[in-house]
């Protein structure tokens, strides 16, 4: 007799954090359903990275779902506002950045919940991280807990006693800690893309907050970068 | 000196309930931003009804946002599963119906939250109703409260002290009570569409749960129907 395989939905942007989370969930024995969003982000290189990562790390299925967030505007990641470049570590750590997309993680987790319920999956993985990005309110543990509670009240599955669990395994790790974890799990970070403003061919700009934090993370993890 | 106008986002499907809610929010003096979704529902007549209702009731703006929910399947409203017809009142009130769309109100409220935050609106209106449709878990007051709490933890606005409020003014009304409220507010229900399975020209089927509950509501409100 074999034990039934547990399914999980893993939010996958194609960046460093979410790719590490996918490797983590696969290593924990979950059958992983990766979920990415086409939400009007400036560039599609992110989605191309997600496709490669999902395949290489062994996701059972990868869905890319369209969400018209760009109709609302209000963020450097979806509109014509310039992505800030060359900020210092102190500047990056202060306040909520212009790259904040209103309610993004709430929207993404809601769609992950819808996907999970149709699959009969009760585990949802998200690569939020409260340390390096204290500026995003929807990366905090209290947000994750509140969403989990909402999910269990919102759904047929929750009402019928199958409790949803939102896993945020990176939430207390530094970027260097995330990279070290990913290396142990065999993640090839050259497939991932963290840049907010890459060239049309997917080459990272090297100067946005995300590129700078990534570079700092690799240096602190004792690597030259990837 | 004039008082600043308060903005609200109103979820509008084009059906009886959400149209009544829009009329209610307008009557309360809100500048209303109506929000509808193209989520792969079987028919577009619903969206056409929403457009007419938004215009006639005086919404300041009406956005229709695409959300690829149909990629997940799992509901009679988005997939090829047949919409049940001719069920009795007792059957309608029992269990969670096949027309349940997984996590729908969580997804819709999340997108309303994203829209509200970009507008600087802190009031969100939704036409959920716990009485006639006890079968949908995401129509219950405890779900609405949990989502509101999540919204205030998720957002920049929430963190900065602007509290979001989710208004569900119909939650304890019967269908007849909703119709009576709407009549007082001048709603022309002939513009609205409640049917789950209308003909291509938008004519209601008259036999799905939603048509049957609507008809019952009008009879109980002392009307022949609309």
Interface residues (C-beta under 8 A of the other chain):
Chain A: X63 X65 X66 X67 X68 X69 X71 X72 X73 X74 X96 X100 X101 X102 X103 X104 X105 X106 X107 X109 X110 X111 X113 X114 X115 X117 X118 X137 X138 X140 X142 X143 X146 X147 X149 X150 X151 X153 X154 X155 X156 X158 X159
Chain B: X63 X65 X66 X67 X68 X69 X71 X72 X73 X74 X96 X100 X101 X102 X103 X104 X105 X106 X107 X109 X110 X111 X113 X114 X115 X117 X118 X119 X137 X138 X140 X142 X143 X146 X147 X149 X150 X151 X153 X154 X155 X156 X158 X159
